[in-house]
Amino acid sequence: MRVLVIIPAYNEEKSILSTVKSLKDAKVKGHTLDYVVINDGSKDNTKQVCLDNHLNFINLPINLGIGGAVQTGYKYAYYNNYDIAIQFDGDGQHDASYISSLINEIEQGNDIVIGSRFISKLSEFRSTGIRRIGINFLSFLIKLCTGKRIYDPTSGFRACNTKIIKEFVNDYPIDYPEPDTIVSIIKKGYKVSEIPVKMKERTSGVSSLNTNIFKPLYYMIKVSMAIIITSLSTKKVRVNNGQ
């Protein structure tokens, strides 16, 4: 199976090279593992680092936000006939050694697999108390709307098969897309699973939620409304879960 790792990058000049190296060093037996960096209109030297080191990348001339950058990667996966697409942050938090486990879950018949920080104590990553409260609330809201508990609804480390790639090519939220898309996928009847993964603290750069004291509150309100609207408006589709 052909696997594409999608790496959205905004102002990640200090970490993007080590991130790509970790993927090249990852041992994934029986699969072709490719990657594409989506430089989302970075204001630093991310583009130049990609050029100087001959990385495979798409340069977006303006900043589209995380949703637009990731959807660009899914379009690349779709039009280049990849079997599995994996989101993988460019900031050094994700551990490439878990890619094999994500792929295995897809091969077992799941449509989308989430790498979760919160279903075991593997992770070195420790989010703030306020952020954990927010994540727990989103987890509760998703359970209320879909009947399925997702422990790490904001995780950007996840894998999906061709059916979900096509879904995301056609429709993908611009801002903070992970919780919203999870609800949509569950409501449509696709199979979603979580596996425990180890994540690390960001090695450089700043999270978009830390750039403004009002950003976390805005995030919670907007995502909560999106979850509710998506839950009410999404109709179940006929899904063939055979691989």
N, C-alpha and C positions, 0 to 999 in steps of 0.2 A: 504494500500500500504506500501511496505517496502522501507524505505529511508535510504541511507547510506551517511554520511558526511565524505568526504575525507579531511584529514588535513595534507598537506605537511609541514614538519618541518625540518629546517636546523639551528642548533645552537639556539634553542628556549627553553633552559632549564628554563629560568625565566618566561616564559609565557605559556608553553604548558599545565600545570596543570590547570590554571585558564581558558584557552580556552576550555578544555574538560569539566570543571565544568559548564561553561556557556551553553554548549550544553545539559548537563544532566538536567539543570534547566529550559531549554526552554520548553514551553508548546505547543505541536503539537498534536492537537486533531485528533483522527481517524487514526493515522499512527504509525508504529513502527519505531523509530528513533535510528539508530545505528551509530557508528563512527569507523574510523580506522585512526590512526596516521601513516604517512609514514616518518620514520626517515631517512632523505636523507644523510646518511654518516656524521652526525654531528660530529664536533671536540670537542664540549663541553660535558656536562653531560645529554643531552637530552635523550639518550637511558637509562641511569640509572634512571632518573626521571620516565620514562615510566615503567621500571621494578619495582621500589620501590612502585609505586602507582597502579600497576596491570592494566595499561591502555592497551587497545587493539591496538597493533601497529605492523607494519612490519619494520624490520630493514634492510636498504640497506647497505651493507658493504662498498660501495664506493659512493661518491657523483655523482648522475646522473644528477643533475640540476632539475629545477622546472618541466620541461616537463616530464622527466623520472619518477620523484616522483609522479606526478599527474596521469600519465598513469598507474602506478602500482596500484593506488587506483581504477581507472576505471576497471582494470582487476579483482581486488578483487570484485568489484560490479557486474561485468558481470558473473564471475564464481560462485558467491553466490546468483545469481538470484534476485538482487535488482531491484525495479521498478523505483526508482529515485536516482540519485547521485548528491550530492551537494559539490562543492569545498568551502573550508572554511580555511582561512589562520591561521597558528599557532601562529601569533604574537600579537593577541589581538585586531586587527583592526576591525574585522567583528562582527556584532551584531546578536546574535542567534535569537533574537525576530522576525527577518524578514524571518526566514526559512518557517514559515507557509504561508507567502505571495508568496514566490518562488514556493512552492508546489502547491498553488492554481492556479498560472499561468500555471503550467504544466498540471494540471487537466482541465484547460479551453481549452486545445488543442495545447499549444505551445510546441515545441520540446526542446528549450533551453531558459532559462530566466536569464538575467543578472541583478545583483544588482548594480544600478548605483549611483555614487556620484554626478552626474552633471545634473540630470533632475529635481532637486528641491534643496532647500536650507536646507534640513534636516541634512546633514552631518556636523559634527564638524571638519572633516578632511579638511585641506587646503593645497593642494600641492603647490610647488614652481611655480613661474611664468614660468620658463623655462619648467618645466614638463607639465604645463597646455598647453603651446604652442605646445609641442610635442603631447599630447593627442588630442588636437583639429586638428592637422595636420593628425594624424592617422584616426580620425573620418571622416575628409574630404576625405581622400584617400579611405577609405572603401566605403563611399557614391559614390565616382567616379567609383569604380570598381564593385559595386553591386547594386547601386540604393537605398540602404537602409541606413538611418542615424542611427548610433550607437553612443550614447553620451559618453559612458564610455568603450571604447574597451579594455582597459587594466585591467578592474576589474577582480579580482580573486575570486569573490563571485558570483557563478552562479550555476544553477540547470539544469539537463537535464534528459530526459526520456530514455527508454531502447534503442530506435533507435540511439540516440546520444552516449550513452554508448558504443554500439557496434562499431560505427564509430571511437570513440576515442581509443578503444582497438586495432583496426586495424592500425590506423595511428594517431600519435600525435607528434607535433614538440618538439624538445628537449629544445630549448631556447625561452623564452618569447612567449609562445604559444597562449595566449588569442586572440590577433588581427588576427593572421593567421587562427586559427580554426574558428573564427566568419565568415571570408570571405568564407572559405570552406563550412561551414554549410549553409550559405545563398545561395551560388552559386548552391548547390545541391538541393535547393528547400525546405529546412526545415523552420519551423516557428520559428522566433526569436523575443523575446520581452525584454523590460527593465522595471524595477520597481525602484522607488526611495528608497534608503536605507541610513541609518545613519552609517557612519564609523568613527572610532576614530584614533587618532595618535598612532603609534606603541609604545607599552609600554616598549619594550626592544629590543636589537639587532639592526642590521643595514641593511637597504635595500641593495640588491645586486647592485643596480644602484648607490649607494653612496660610493662604495668601491674604485672607480677609477674615476678621472675627465674625462677620455675619454669614460667611460662606457655609459653615456647617448647618446653621439654621435654615438657610435657603435650600440647601441640599435636601434636608429632611422633608421640608414642606413639599418641594417639587417632586421628589421621588415618591413620597407617599401618595400624592394626588395621581401621579402617573400609574402607580400600581393599581389603585382603585379603578381608574378609568380603563386601563388595559384589561383588568379582570372582568369588568362589566361589558366591554365591547368585543372581546375576543370569542370567536365561536370555535368549537372543537372541529378539527378536520379529520378526514379518514387517513390514518397513519398506518403504513405497512412497516412493522418493526423487524421484518426479516432482513438479515445482512447478506 
